[in-house]
Amino acid sequence: MIRITMFSAAETVPGQGVGSAYRELVNLLTEKFPNEFELKFNSLAKTDISHYHTINLGFFLNTFLPGRGTKVGYVHFIPETLEDSIKLWWPFKKIFYWYMMTFYKRMDQIVVVNPVFIDKLVALGVKREKITFIPNFVSKKVFYKQPIIQKTKLRQKLNLPEQGYTVLGVGQVQVRKGVLDFIQLAKDNPDWTFVWVGGFSFGSITAGYDQLKKVIDNPPKNLIFPGIVDRSLMNDYYNAADVFLLPSYTELFPMSALEAFSTGTPTILRDLELYQAIIAGYYLPAYDRQAMQTQLDKLAKDDGLQERMSQQSLSASEYYSAERVSKIWEAYYTAQVQYKNNEVN
């Protein structure tokens, strides 16, 4: 049995995709490989693999202790993806970015959730041979398509208008996520309901906090901010919506898009280069807010397009299924231990 210690503080800050990805992986390994992998969490006991999901200083310091085995770093962000997320005085930002890359370079192996970031990490000084791409995934037991006849009941449960076209956005409330475009689309379409699920996970240091807080405190009548909700409710929100829209400017591999795919919700994404490498064809692309408006209009008027995009979402969820990705992780962890053993011998 391979001993794996997970190091993570991802779930201490609610409403983050990193936390969702971490929970999905832990649940997957626990369910699929109870006899192959022995999992421990934030433990300093001797282990075969130390898997670092977050870059906390305490975790960095323990990489220098004996018994850590192969040190695997999980890259959910790099400096450029944080640029529009949090406000830091530039000397602190420079120090933080240096620390982040020092942490990654300290790892024996690196896992990225999007292949586009391999070259970016290499340019930042990480050795290419250390980097492996393994995609995110979500569980069909948690996110699944519910019968269309349940939509009205779901909207009642979530205190949403029972009738009309409903557009859903999910993620932290910050400029990087394109929330300002989402707000403007709500203002431009007063007959539709817009719902953004998420909050200020990093409080007042969130980029654009003051501007966004004013809207949240006094939103248009058709724009709803439920805040950070329990993960158990998220499947209901996706199924209650007619379309999922993520206008984010930078992402690695958004968990919210995978969750929407898994529920068969037609999806519109800002057409980013990194999406083209992993989910091209599964969503309606939109370069800017005007294009998002066009795609929303098409979906609202065309039942056939709605059905086709729903099927495309489900196809994407099959490709990025827990079943498929579990085999990738099994092979990866096994290979790390075999390589370490060969080094010793």
Contacts in CASP RR format, 6 or more apart in sequence:
PFRMAT RR
TARGET T0000
AUTHOR 0000-0000-0000
METHOD contacts of the structure
MODEL  1
MIRITMFSAAETVPGQGVGSAYRELVNLLTEKFPNEFELKFNSLAKTDIS
HYHTINLGFFLNTFLPGRGTKVGYVHFIPETLEDSIKLWWPFKKIFYWYM
MTFYKRMDQIVVVNPVFIDKLVALGVKREKITFIPNFVSKKVFYKQPIIQ
KTKLRQKLNLPEQGYTVLGVGQVQVRKGVLDFIQLAKDNPDWTFVWVGGF
SFGSITAGYDQLKKVIDNPPKNLIFPGIVDRSLMNDYYNAADVFLLPSYT
ELFPMSALEAFSTGTPTILRDLELYQAIIAGYYLPAYDRQAMQTQLDKLA
KDDGLQERMSQQSLSASEYYSAERVSKIWEAYYTAQVQYKNNEVN
1 35 0 8 1.000
1 36 0 8 1.000
1 37 0 8 1.000
1 38 0 8 1.000
2 36 0 8 1.000
2 37 0 8 1.000
2 38 0 8 1.000
2 48 0 8 1.000
2 49 0 8 1.000
2 333 0 8 1.000
2 334 0 8 1.000
2 337 0 8 1.000
3 37 0 8 1.000
3 38 0 8 1.000
3 40 0 8 1.000
3 46 0 8 1.000
3 47 0 8 1.000
3 48 0 8 1.000
3 49 0 8 1.000
4 29 0 8 1.000
4 37 0 8 1.000
4 38 0 8 1.000
4 39 0 8 1.000
4 40 0 8 1.000
4 47 0 8 1.000
4 48 0 8 1.000
4 49 0 8 1.000
4 51 0 8 1.000
4 333 0 8 1.000
5 39 0 8 1.000
5 40 0 8 1.000
5 41 0 8 1.000
5 42 0 8 1.000
5 43 0 8 1.000
5 45 0 8 1.000
5 47 0 8 1.000
5 49 0 8 1.000
5 50 0 8 1.000
5 51 0 8 1.000
6 22 0 8 1.000
6 26 0 8 1.000
6 39 0 8 1.000
6 40 0 8 1.000
6 41 0 8 1.000
6 42 0 8 1.000
6 51 0 8 1.000
6 53 0 8 1.000
7 41 0 8 1.000
7 42 0 8 1.000
7 50 0 8 1.000
7 51 0 8 1.000
7 52 0 8 1.000
7 53 0 8 1.000
7 54 0 8 1.000
7 56 0 8 1.000
7 59 0 8 1.000
7 62 0 8 1.000
8 19 0 8 1.000
8 22 0 8 1.000
8 41 0 8 1.000
8 42 0 8 1.000
8 52 0 8 1.000
8 53 0 8 1.000
8 54 0 8 1.000
9 54 0 8 1.000
9 56 0 8 1.000
9 59 0 8 1.000
10 16 0 8 1.000
10 17 0 8 1.000
10 18 0 8 1.000
10 19 0 8 1.000
10 21 0 8 1.000
10 22 0 8 1.000
10 53 0 8 1.000
10 54 0 8 1.000
11 19 0 8 1.000
11 22 0 8 1.000
11 23 0 8 1.000
13 201 0 8 1.000
13 202 0 8 1.000
14 201 0 8 1.000
14 228 0 8 1.000
15 171 0 8 1.000
15 172 0 8 1.000
15 198 0 8 1.000
15 199 0 8 1.000
15 201 0 8 1.000
15 228 0 8 1.000
16 172 0 8 1.000
16 201 0 8 1.000
17 76 0 8 1.000
17 171 0 8 1.000
17 254 0 8 1.000
17 255 0 8 1.000
17 256 0 8 1.000
18 53 0 8 1.000
18 54 0 8 1.000
18 76 0 8 1.000
18 77 0 8 1.000
19 53 0 8 1.000
20 138 0 8 1.000
20 231 0 8 1.000
20 255 0 8 1.000
20 259 0 8 1.000
21 76 0 8 1.000
21 113 0 8 1.000
21 136 0 8 1.000
21 255 0 8 1.000
22 53 0 8 1.000
23 231 0 8 1.000
24 136 0 8 1.000
24 137 0 8 1.000
24 138 0 8 1.000
24 139 0 8 1.000
24 255 0 8 1.000
24 322 0 8 1.000
25 329 0 8 1.000
26 39 0 8 1.000
27 139 0 8 1.000
28 137 0 8 1.000
28 139 0 8 1.000
28 322 0 8 1.000
28 325 0 8 1.000
28 326 0 8 1.000
28 329 0 8 1.000
29 37 0 8 1.000
29 39 0 8 1.000
29 326 0 8 1.000
29 329 0 8 1.000
30 39 0 8 1.000
32 322 0 8 1.000
32 326 0 8 1.000
32 330 0 8 1.000
33 326 0 8 1.000
33 330 0 8 1.000
36 330 0 8 1.000
37 333 0 8 1.000
40 47 0 8 1.000
44 62 0 8 1.000
44 65 0 8 1.000
46 66 0 8 1.000
46 67 0 8 1.000
47 67 0 8 1.000
47 68 0 8 1.000
47 69 0 8 1.000
48 69 0 8 1.000
48 70 0 8 1.000
48 336 0 8 1.000
48 337 0 8 1.000
48 340 0 8 1.000
49 69 0 8 1.000
49 70 0 8 1.000
49 72 0 8 1.000
49 333 0 8 1.000
49 336 0 8 1.000
49 337 0 8 1.000
50 62 0 8 1.000
50 63 0 8 1.000
50 68 0 8 1.000
50 69 0 8 1.000
50 70 0 8 1.000
50 71 0 8 1.000
50 72 0 8 1.000
51 72 0 8 1.000
51 73 0 8 1.000
51 74 0 8 1.000
52 59 0 8 1.000
52 63 0 8 1.000
52 71 0 8 1.000
52 72 0 8 1.000
52 73 0 8 1.000
52 74 0 8 1.000
52 103 0 8 1.000
52 107 0 8 1.000
53 73 0 8 1.000
53 74 0 8 1.000
53 76 0 8 1.000
55 99 0 8 1.000
55 100 0 8 1.000
55 103 0 8 1.000
55 104 0 8 1.000
57 99 0 8 1.000
60 99 0 8 1.000
60 102 0 8 1.000
60 103 0 8 1.000
60 106 0 8 1.000
62 68 0 8 1.000
63 71 0 8 1.000
63 106 0 8 1.000
63 107 0 8 1.000
69 340 0 8 1.000
70 108 0 8 1.000
70 109 0 8 1.000
70 336 0 8 1.000
70 337 0 8 1.000
70 339 0 8 1.000
70 340 0 8 1.000
71 106 0 8 1.000
71 107 0 8 1.000
71 108 0 8 1.000
71 109 0 8 1.000
72 107 0 8 1.000
72 108 0 8 1.000
72 109 0 8 1.000
72 110 0 8 1.000
72 111 0 8 1.000
72 336 0 8 1.000
73 104 0 8 1.000
73 107 0 8 1.000
73 109 0 8 1.000
73 110 0 8 1.000
73 111 0 8 1.000
74 111 0 8 1.000
75 104 0 8 1.000
75 110 0 8 1.000
75 111 0 8 1.000
75 112 0 8 1.000
75 113 0 8 1.000
75 117 0 8 1.000
75 121 0 8 1.000
75 252 0 8 1.000
76 113 0 8 1.000
76 252 0 8 1.000
77 252 0 8 1.000
78 100 0 8 1.000
78 117 0 8 1.000
78 120 0 8 1.000
78 121 0 8 1.000
78 124 0 8 1.000
79 97 0 8 1.000
79 100 0 8 1.000
79 101 0 8 1.000
79 124 0 8 1.000
80 120 0 8 1.000
80 250 0 8 1.000
81 176 0 8 1.000
81 250 0 8 1.000
81 251 0 8 1.000
81 252 0 8 1.000
82 97 0 8 1.000
83 176 0 8 1.000
83 250 0 8 1.000
84 174 0 8 1.000
84 175 0 8 1.000
84 176 0 8 1.000
84 207 0 8 1.000
84 249 0 8 1.000
84 250 0 8 1.000
85 172 0 8 1.000
85 174 0 8 1.000
85 176 0 8 1.000
85 202 0 8 1.000
85 206 0 8 1.000
85 207 0 8 1.000
86 202 0 8 1.000
86 205 0 8 1.000
86 206 0 8 1.000
86 207 0 8 1.000
87 205 0 8 1.000
87 206 0 8 1.000
87 207 0 8 1.000
87 208 0 8 1.000
87 209 0 8 1.000
88 96 0 8 1.000
88 205 0 8 1.000
101 124 0 8 1.000
101 125 0 8 1.000
101 126 0 8 1.000
104 110 0 8 1.000
104 121 0 8 1.000
104 124 0 8 1.000
104 126 0 8 1.000
105 125 0 8 1.000
105 126 0 8 1.000
107 130 0 8 1.000
108 130 0 8 1.000
109 130 0 8 1.000
109 131 0 8 1.000
109 132 0 8 1.000
109 336 0 8 1.000
110 121 0 8 1.000
110 126 0 8 1.000
110 130 0 8 1.000
110 131 0 8 1.000
110 132 0 8 1.000
111 131 0 8 1.000
111 132 0 8 1.000
111 133 0 8 1.000
111 134 0 8 1.000
111 332 0 8 1.000
112 118 0 8 1.000
112 121 0 8 1.000
112 131 0 8 1.000
112 132 0 8 1.000
112 133 0 8 1.000
112 134 0 8 1.000
112 252 0 8 1.000
113 133 0 8 1.000
113 134 0 8 1.000
113 135 0 8 1.000
113 136 0 8 1.000
113 252 0 8 1.000
113 253 0 8 1.000
114 133 0 8 1.000
114 135 0 8 1.000
114 252 0 8 1.000
114 253 0 8 1.000
114 274 0 8 1.000
114 277 0 8 1.000
114 278 0 8 1.000
115 133 0 8 1.000
115 277 0 8 1.000
115 278 0 8 1.000
116 273 0 8 1.000
116 274 0 8 1.000
116 277 0 8 1.000
117 252 0 8 1.000
117 274 0 8 1.000
118 128 0 8 1.000
118 131 0 8 1.000
118 133 0 8 1.000
121 131 0 8 1.000
122 128 0 8 1.000
122 131 0 8 1.000
132 332 0 8 1.000
134 325 0 8 1.000
134 328 0 8 1.000
134 329 0 8 1.000
134 332 0 8 1.000
135 253 0 8 1.000
135 278 0 8 1.000
135 320 0 8 1.000
135 325 0 8 1.000
136 253 0 8 1.000
136 255 0 8 1.000
136 258 0 8 1.000
136 320 0 8 1.000
136 325 0 8 1.000
137 258 0 8 1.000
137 320 0 8 1.000
137 321 0 8 1.000
137 322 0 8 1.000
137 324 0 8 1.000
137 325 0 8 1.000
138 255 0 8 1.000
138 258 0 8 1.000
138 259 0 8 1.000
138 262 0 8 1.000
138 317 0 8 1.000
138 320 0 8 1.000
138 322 0 8 1.000
139 322 0 8 1.000
140 262 0 8 1.000
140 317 0 8 1.000
140 321 0 8 1.000
140 322 0 8 1.000
142 231 0 8 1.000
142 235 0 8 1.000
143 234 0 8 1.000
143 235 0 8 1.000
143 238 0 8 1.000
143 258 0 8 1.000
143 259 0 8 1.000
143 262 0 8 1.000
143 263 0 8 1.000
143 317 0 8 1.000
144 235 0 8 1.000
144 262 0 8 1.000
144 263 0 8 1.000
145 239 0 8 1.000
145 262 0 8 1.000
145 263 0 8 1.000
145 264 0 8 1.000
145 310 0 8 1.000
145 314 0 8 1.000
146 154 0 8 1.000
146 235 0 8 1.000
146 236 0 8 1.000
146 239 0 8 1.000
146 263 0 8 1.000
150 239 0 8 1.000
151 239 0 8 1.000
151 240 0 8 1.000
152 162 0 8 1.000
154 236 0 8 1.000
154 239 0 8 1.000
154 240 0 8 1.000
155 161 0 8 1.000
155 162 0 8 1.000
155 166 0 8 1.000
155 240 0 8 1.000
156 162 0 8 1.000
157 236 0 8 1.000
158 226 0 8 1.000
158 233 0 8 1.000
158 236 0 8 1.000
158 237 0 8 1.000
158 240 0 8 1.000
160 166 0 8 1.000
160 193 0 8 1.000
160 195 0 8 1.000
160 224 0 8 1.000
160 240 0 8 1.000
161 193 0 8 1.000
164 191 0 8 1.000
164 192 0 8 1.000
164 193 0 8 1.000
164 242 0 8 1.000
165 191 0 8 1.000
165 192 0 8 1.000
165 193 0 8 1.000
165 242 0 8 1.000
165 243 0 8 1.000
165 300 0 8 1.000
166 192 0 8 1.000
166 193 0 8 1.000
166 194 0 8 1.000
166 195 0 8 1.000
166 240 0 8 1.000
166 241 0 8 1.000
166 242 0 8 1.000
166 243 0 8 1.000
167 185 0 8 1.000
167 186 0 8 1.000
167 192 0 8 1.000
167 193 0 8 1.000
167 194 0 8 1.000
167 195 0 8 1.000
167 241 0 8 1.000
167 242 0 8 1.000
167 243 0 8 1.000
167 245 0 8 1.000
167 296 0 8 1.000
168 195 0 8 1.000
168 196 0 8 1.000
168 197 0 8 1.000
168 237 0 8 1.000
168 238 0 8 1.000
168 240 0 8 1.000
168 241 0 8 1.000
168 243 0 8 1.000
168 244 0 8 1.000
168 245 0 8 1.000
168 260 0 8 1.000
168 265 0 8 1.000
169 182 0 8 1.000
169 194 0 8 1.000
169 195 0 8 1.000
169 196 0 8 1.000
169 197 0 8 1.000
169 244 0 8 1.000
169 245 0 8 1.000
169 246 0 8 1.000
169 256 0 8 1.000
170 196 0 8 1.000
170 197 0 8 1.000
170 198 0 8 1.000
170 234 0 8 1.000
170 237 0 8 1.000
170 244 0 8 1.000
170 246 0 8 1.000
170 256 0 8 1.000
170 259 0 8 1.000
170 260 0 8 1.000
171 177 0 8 1.000
171 196 0 8 1.000
171 197 0 8 1.000
171 198 0 8 1.000
171 199 0 8 1.000
171 256 0 8 1.000
172 198 0 8 1.000
172 199 0 8 1.000
172 200 0 8 1.000
172 201 0 8 1.000
172 202 0 8 1.000
172 206 0 8 1.000
173 179 0 8 1.000
173 196 0 8 1.000
173 198 0 8 1.000
173 199 0 8 1.000
173 200 0 8 1.000
173 206 0 8 1.000
173 212 0 8 1.000
173 216 0 8 1.000
173 225 0 8 1.000
173 227 0 8 1.000
174 200 0 8 1.000
174 202 0 8 1.000
174 206 0 8 1.000
174 207 0 8 1.000
174 208 0 8 1.000
174 212 0 8 1.000
175 207 0 8 1.000
175 208 0 8 1.000
175 212 0 8 1.000
175 249 0 8 1.000
176 207 0 8 1.000
176 248 0 8 1.000
176 249 0 8 1.000
176 250 0 8 1.000
177 246 0 8 1.000
177 247 0 8 1.000
177 248 0 8 1.000
177 249 0 8 1.000
178 247 0 8 1.000
178 248 0 8 1.000
178 249 0 8 1.000
178 270 0 8 1.000
179 196 0 8 1.000
179 212 0 8 1.000
179 247 0 8 1.000
180 211 0 8 1.000
180 212 0 8 1.000
181 247 0 8 1.000
181 288 0 8 1.000
181 289 0 8 1.000
181 292 0 8 1.000
182 194 0 8 1.000
182 196 0 8 1.000
182 245 0 8 1.000
182 247 0 8 1.000
183 215 0 8 1.000
183 219 0 8 1.000
183 220 0 8 1.000
183 223 0 8 1.000
184 289 0 8 1.000
185 194 0 8 1.000
185 245 0 8 1.000
185 289 0 8 1.000
185 292 0 8 1.000
185 293 0 8 1.000
185 296 0 8 1.000
186 192 0 8 1.000
186 194 0 8 1.000
186 219 0 8 1.000
186 220 0 8 1.000
186 222 0 8 1.000
186 223 0 8 1.000
187 220 0 8 1.000
187 223 0 8 1.000
188 293 0 8 1.000
189 222 0 8 1.000
189 293 0 8 1.000
189 296 0 8 1.000
190 220 0 8 1.000
190 221 0 8 1.000
190 222 0 8 1.000
191 222 0 8 1.000
192 222 0 8 1.000
192 296 0 8 1.000
192 300 0 8 1.000
193 222 0 8 1.000
193 224 0 8 1.000
194 222 0 8 1.000
194 223 0 8 1.000
194 224 0 8 1.000
195 223 0 8 1.000
195 224 0 8 1.000
195 225 0 8 1.000
195 226 0 8 1.000
195 237 0 8 1.000
195 241 0 8 1.000
196 223 0 8 1.000
196 224 0 8 1.000
196 225 0 8 1.000
197 226 0 8 1.000
197 227 0 8 1.000
197 228 0 8 1.000
197 229 0 8 1.000
197 234 0 8 1.000
197 237 0 8 1.000
198 225 0 8 1.000
198 226 0 8 1.000
198 227 0 8 1.000
198 228 0 8 1.000
198 229 0 8 1.000
199 225 0 8 1.000
199 227 0 8 1.000
199 228 0 8 1.000
200 206 0 8 1.000
200 209 0 8 1.000
200 212 0 8 1.000
200 213 0 8 1.000
201 228 0 8 1.000
203 209 0 8 1.000
206 212 0 8 1.000
215 223 0 8 1.000
216 225 0 8 1.000
219 225 0 8 1.000
226 237 0 8 1.000
229 237 0 8 1.000
234 259 0 8 1.000
235 259 0 8 1.000
235 263 0 8 1.000
238 244 0 8 1.000
238 259 0 8 1.000
238 260 0 8 1.000
238 263 0 8 1.000
238 264 0 8 1.000
238 265 0 8 1.000
239 263 0 8 1.000
239 265 0 8 1.000
241 265 0 8 1.000
242 266 0 8 1.000
242 299 0 8 1.000
242 300 0 8 1.000
242 306 0 8 1.000
243 265 0 8 1.000
243 266 0 8 1.000
243 267 0 8 1.000
243 268 0 8 1.000
243 296 0 8 1.000
243 299 0 8 1.000
244 256 0 8 1.000
244 257 0 8 1.000
244 260 0 8 1.000
244 265 0 8 1.000
244 266 0 8 1.000
244 267 0 8 1.000
244 268 0 8 1.000
245 267 0 8 1.000
245 268 0 8 1.000
245 269 0 8 1.000
245 292 0 8 1.000
245 296 0 8 1.000
246 254 0 8 1.000
246 256 0 8 1.000
246 257 0 8 1.000
246 267 0 8 1.000
246 268 0 8 1.000
246 269 0 8 1.000
246 270 0 8 1.000
247 270 0 8 1.000
247 286 0 8 1.000
247 289 0 8 1.000
247 292 0 8 1.000
248 254 0 8 1.000
248 269 0 8 1.000
248 270 0 8 1.000
248 272 0 8 1.000
249 270 0 8 1.000
249 272 0 8 1.000
250 272 0 8 1.000
251 272 0 8 1.000
251 274 0 8 1.000
251 275 0 8 1.000
252 274 0 8 1.000
253 274 0 8 1.000
253 278 0 8 1.000
257 267 0 8 1.000
257 269 0 8 1.000
257 279 0 8 1.000
257 283 0 8 1.000
258 316 0 8 1.000
258 317 0 8 1.000
258 320 0 8 1.000
260 267 0 8 1.000
260 313 0 8 1.000
261 267 0 8 1.000
261 279 0 8 1.000
261 282 0 8 1.000
261 313 0 8 1.000
261 314 0 8 1.000
261 316 0 8 1.000
261 317 0 8 1.000
261 320 0 8 1.000
262 313 0 8 1.000
262 314 0 8 1.000
262 317 0 8 1.000
263 313 0 8 1.000
264 310 0 8 1.000
264 311 0 8 1.000
264 313 0 8 1.000
264 314 0 8 1.000
264 317 0 8 1.000
265 310 0 8 1.000
265 313 0 8 1.000
266 284 0 8 1.000
266 299 0 8 1.000
266 305 0 8 1.000
266 306 0 8 1.000
266 309 0 8 1.000
266 310 0 8 1.000
266 312 0 8 1.000
266 313 0 8 1.000
267 282 0 8 1.000
267 283 0 8 1.000
267 284 0 8 1.000
267 309 0 8 1.000
267 313 0 8 1.000
268 283 0 8 1.000
268 284 0 8 1.000
268 285 0 8 1.000
268 286 0 8 1.000
268 292 0 8 1.000
268 295 0 8 1.000
268 296 0 8 1.000
268 299 0 8 1.000
269 275 0 8 1.000
269 279 0 8 1.000
269 283 0 8 1.000
269 284 0 8 1.000
269 285 0 8 1.000
269 286 0 8 1.000
270 285 0 8 1.000
270 286 0 8 1.000
270 287 0 8 1.000
270 288 0 8 1.000
270 292 0 8 1.000
271 285 0 8 1.000
271 286 0 8 1.000
271 287 0 8 1.000
271 291 0 8 1.000
275 283 0 8 1.000
275 285 0 8 1.000
279 316 0 8 1.000
281 312 0 8 1.000
282 312 0 8 1.000
282 313 0 8 1.000
282 315 0 8 1.000
282 316 0 8 1.000
283 309 0 8 1.000
283 312 0 8 1.000
283 313 0 8 1.000
283 316 0 8 1.000
284 295 0 8 1.000
284 298 0 8 1.000
284 299 0 8 1.000
284 309 0 8 1.000
285 291 0 8 1.000
285 295 0 8 1.000
286 292 0 8 1.000
286 294 0 8 1.000
286 295 0 8 1.000
298 305 0 8 1.000
299 305 0 8 1.000
299 306 0 8 1.000
299 309 0 8 1.000
END
